[in-house]
Amino acid sequence: MNERGVSLVELCTVLSIVAIVMGVSVPGWSALVSKQRQRAVVTEIASELRMARQLAMARHQRIRVVVNMEQSELRTECVDCDTNVLRRYGFAHTGTVIDSMSTRPEILFQSSGRSATATTLVLIDSRRVSHQVTVSITGRVSMS
């Protein structure tokens, strides 16, 4: 039989190369994960606004999203209902904050899905990168 094994020196060499490659790639990987987490928060805020629009159209009622900039929270409320608060989304723990809004801190969706006013939210993430979520007068929500 012709069996061939690896020596201890070869094994240590391969393990050290793997350790070096892992050491170089981990900082880049953690930065990528952090960037994706911040992007997910912006996407979730846009999704909450889209959900409010869908609720307004499905229920045939006016729905508003109240933006609490100090507590980093969105609160979806039914304007004409007995049960006022329908949903809450808090994002204070994520490091993303709302820097500014183009209108007052309330977005109102009519039962047709249209927004009462066009609004732009400017969000700043923990890496100090700016993101925008815009609600058009037709009620469409877009991110940039």
C-alpha positions as CSV (number, residue, x, y, z in Angstrom):
1,M,0.0,0.0,0.0
2,N,1.1,3.5,-0.8
3,E,-0.4,5.7,1.9
4,R,0.7,9.3,2.2
5,G,0.0,11.5,5.2
6,V,0.8,15.1,6.0
7,S,3.5,16.2,8.3
8,L,3.0,18.4,11.3
9,V,4.8,21.3,9.6
10,E,2.5,21.1,6.5
11,L,-0.6,21.0,8.8
12,C,0.7,24.0,10.8
13,T,1.4,25.9,7.6
14,V,-2.1,25.4,6.2
15,L,-3.7,26.3,9.6
16,S,-1.7,29.5,9.8
17,I,-2.7,30.5,6.2
18,V,-6.3,29.9,7.1
19,A,-6.0,32.0,10.3
20,I,-4.4,34.9,8.4
21,V,-7.2,34.8,5.7
22,M,-9.8,34.8,8.5
23,G,-8.1,37.6,10.3
24,V,-8.1,39.8,7.2
25,S,-11.7,39.0,6.2
26,V,-13.5,39.4,9.6
27,P,-13.3,43.2,9.8
28,G,-14.7,43.6,6.3
29,W,-17.4,41.1,7.1
30,S,-18.5,42.9,10.3
31,A,-18.6,46.2,8.5
32,L,-20.8,44.6,5.8
33,V,-23.1,43.2,8.5
34,S,-23.4,46.6,10.2
35,K,-24.2,48.3,6.9
36,Q,-26.9,45.7,6.2
37,R,-28.5,46.2,9.7
38,Q,-28.7,49.9,9.2
39,R,-30.2,49.5,5.7
40,A,-32.8,47.0,7.2
41,V,-34.0,49.7,9.7
42,V,-34.6,52.2,6.9
43,T,-36.4,49.4,4.9
44,E,-38.5,48.6,7.9
45,I,-39.5,52.3,8.4
46,A,-40.6,52.4,4.7
47,S,-42.5,49.1,5.2
48,E,-44.4,50.6,8.2
49,L,-45.5,53.5,6.1
50,R,-46.6,51.2,3.3
51,M,-48.5,49.1,5.8
52,A,-50.3,52.2,7.1
53,R,-51.3,53.0,3.5
54,Q,-52.6,49.5,3.0
55,L,-54.5,49.6,6.2
56,A,-56.2,52.9,5.1
57,M,-57.3,51.3,1.8
58,A,-58.4,48.0,3.3
59,R,-60.4,49.5,6.2
60,H,-61.7,52.5,4.2
61,Q,-60.6,54.7,7.1
62,R,-58.1,57.5,7.6
63,I,-54.8,56.2,9.1
64,R,-52.0,58.3,10.4
65,V,-48.5,57.5,11.3
66,V,-47.2,59.7,14.2
67,V,-43.4,60.1,14.2
68,N,-41.8,60.5,17.6
69,M,-38.4,61.7,16.8
70,E,-37.2,61.8,20.5
71,Q,-38.0,58.2,21.2
72,S,-37.3,56.9,17.6
73,E,-40.7,55.4,17.2
74,L,-43.5,55.2,14.6
75,R,-47.0,54.8,15.9
76,T,-49.8,53.9,13.4
77,E,-53.2,55.1,14.5
78,C,-56.8,55.0,13.2
79,V,-58.1,58.5,13.1
80,D,-61.9,57.6,13.2
81,C,-61.8,54.4,15.3
82,D,-62.4,53.5,18.9
83,T,-59.1,51.6,19.1
84,N,-56.7,54.3,18.3
85,V,-53.2,52.7,18.2
86,L,-52.9,49.9,15.7
87,R,-49.1,49.3,15.5
88,R,-45.9,50.6,17.0
89,Y,-42.4,50.3,15.6
90,G,-39.5,51.4,17.8
91,F,-36.0,51.6,16.4
92,A,-34.1,53.5,19.2
93,H,-31.8,50.5,19.9
94,T,-30.6,50.4,16.3
95,G,-28.6,53.6,16.2
96,T,-30.7,55.1,13.5
97,V,-32.4,58.4,14.2
98,I,-34.8,60.7,12.3
99,D,-32.8,63.8,11.6
100,S,-35.6,65.9,10.0
101,M,-39.0,65.8,8.4
102,S,-40.3,68.1,5.7
103,T,-43.7,68.4,7.4
104,R,-45.1,68.1,10.9
105,P,-44.4,64.7,12.6
106,E,-47.5,63.1,11.3
107,I,-48.3,61.4,8.0
108,L,-52.0,61.0,7.2
109,F,-53.3,58.4,4.7
110,Q,-56.8,58.9,3.3
111,S,-59.0,55.8,2.6
112,S,-58.1,56.1,-1.0
113,G,-54.4,55.5,-0.1
114,R,-53.4,59.1,-0.9
115,S,-51.3,61.1,1.6
116,A,-52.6,64.4,2.9
117,T,-49.2,66.0,2.3
118,A,-45.9,64.9,0.6
119,T,-43.3,64.1,3.3
120,T,-39.7,63.3,3.4
121,L,-38.0,61.8,6.4
122,V,-34.2,62.1,6.6
123,L,-32.6,59.3,8.7
124,I,-29.1,59.2,10.0
125,D,-27.6,55.8,10.9
126,S,-24.8,55.1,13.4
127,R,-22.2,55.4,10.6
128,R,-23.5,59.0,10.0
129,V,-24.8,58.0,6.6
130,S,-28.0,59.8,5.5
131,H,-31.0,58.0,4.1
132,Q,-34.3,59.4,2.8
133,V,-37.8,57.9,3.0
134,T,-40.3,59.9,0.9
135,V,-44.1,59.6,0.9
136,S,-45.6,61.3,-2.2
137,I,-49.0,63.0,-2.4
138,T,-50.3,59.8,-4.1
139,G,-49.2,57.8,-1.0
140,R,-46.3,56.0,-2.6
141,V,-43.4,55.3,-0.3
142,S,-39.8,55.3,-1.8
143,M,-36.3,55.1,-0.3
144,S,-33.1,56.7,-1.4
